[in-house]
Amino acid sequence: MTAPTAKPPSGEFSKGWKVLLAGVLGVMCGASPIPYNIIGFTAEPLSAEFGWSQTQILLPITLFGVIASVLAPVFGWMADRFGVRPVALWSLFAFGLAFAAISLTPTASEAQTLYIYYGFWVVVGLVGIGSTPVTWSRAINLWFFEHRGLALGILLMGTSLAAMVVPQVAVWAIATYGWRAMFAIVALFPAAALVVAFLLFREPRSEERPKAIESETGKLTGVTLGKALADYRFWVIWLSIALIATAFGGAFINMPTMLGLRGVDASTAASVMGILGIGIFTGRLITGALLDRFWQGFVAFPLLCLPAISAWLLLGDSLPFAAAALAGFLLGFAAGAESDLIAYLTGRYFGMANYGKIYGMLYMPFGLFSAASPVVYAQVYDRTGSYNPILELAIFMFIAGGALLLLLGRYPDSFPEAEDASPTPQMEPA
């Protein structure tokens, strides 16, 4: 008789699917996608009521992005210290309230009204970052190891789902009830996600965690934030994220304008943006599945070179629909790949003991440079009358950002039990 073989860790999805479902909804309805998916639709009604300029109307998203990025390590530390469940749920609750409160913007068209409006957005940034992948991805990394890449890809599909649903609701709400009511109505999304997360979302108990992420004593393993900051690999990843985010953010926001300059009409441009969204959706799933099977460098470098093709296509004087659609899809595909990579590389190269703090530090360049990039693209266009100079630079940034990840080397075989490591706090659903 042959000895029974050990059961492979194929039960990760059967154990963690409820948590993953709650995480998808949490990401979809959290502060990562919702503000970006509604801000563009406020331009017309705010301009009509207050006479604000386009820059004044869009500035809140930059304020939100910068504040959220700076606070990402703080919320990551809280998730490490107190557990993901309380941080994510309280932040989702506070985000919903703060977002709904924007509907209280005064009607008087005085200068102070603009600053009150900005103040509401500042509060959204202060409380909302805990409802983003900074927290949700920590829990998924604790439930999954063998299938971590695919699980993270599914988790981050939440942002794609938000792009498909939230704008439609926002447009309907503005047309039916006005822009103020739109903020209150869209705030029902985090409220709904909060109910599901309260019932289903939790971190795994010690016996439920993959053994590869903990020590023999049941404590999570991984390096401290200080040791991560002293590791060249952290800064290679940081620089790669900064380059890709700078190249992508402006191209994404300015894509409709760039297409218009190439003779693409508005309705066709909208179709291209929809294809870009499909690319993000597809990129997340495919990248996640590939990361479970191949070393990240073999996956990341070719995928992050794809948007260089998009930038090259956009350099032309004219752009047929097929080329425009390809440019949009490849740009979106790479964006989906990058989002997967941040969470995946953090866990694989630095462990889970201090995941939240380290992920938060790596999320910072993503948020900051994504927020600054649209302004950089716009400034180049305003000064030169063309996007070509920044697109030519973007080709280099996409390729360099992907190539940097080839320098990271193999994944560590094991991690030490961090000095401050302790069993993960357990907060069970009621």
Secondary structure, DSSP 8 states (H G I E B T S, - for coil): --------STTHHHHHHHHHHHHHHHHHTSTTTHHHHHGGGGHHHHHHHH---HHHHHHHHHHHHHHHHHHHHHHHHHHHHH-HHHHHHHHHHHHHHHHHHGGG--S--SHHHHHHHHHHHHHHHHHHGGGSHHHHHHHHHHH-STTHHHHHHHHHHHHHHHHHHHHHHHHHHHHHH-HHHHHHHHTHHHHHHHHHHHHH-----GGGS-GGGB-TTS-B-B--HHHHHTSHHHHHHHHHHHHHHHHHHHHHHHHHHHHHHTT--HHHHHHHHHHHHHHHHHHHHHHHHHHTTS-HHHHHHHHHHHHHHHHHHTTSS---HHHHHHHHHHHHHHHHHHHHHHHHHHHHHHBSTTHHHHHHHHHHHHHHHHHHHHHHHHHHHHHHS-SHHHHHHHHHHHHHHHHHGGGS-S--S-----TT----------
